[in-house]
Amino acid sequence: MRFKPELTNDDLKAIYDRNPGSSDVRALLWEVARLRALALPAHDYFCQGSSSTALILADSLRTMLENKLVIHEQSRLKD
């Protein structure tokens, strides 16, 4: 699947500003925010190499991923 180019924070804010009363847009933007927040520790983990800090970051990242609904949904599909 090919994705469209990534959106910046300014792009996301502009989308909200064009749809300030939309609860659907607000819900989608919160989902985007959650996923963007997950990308940051993942990036930090890969930048740390194999240090002890990387192990701490990996454990934190694993915990964050285990709590994501998409992981639980995918697990149910496999069962």
Secondary structure, 3 states (H helix, E strand, C coil): CCCCCCCCHHHHHHHHHHCCCCHHHHHHHHHHHHHHHHHHHHHHHHHCCCCHHHHHHHHHHHHHHHCCHHHHHHHHHHC
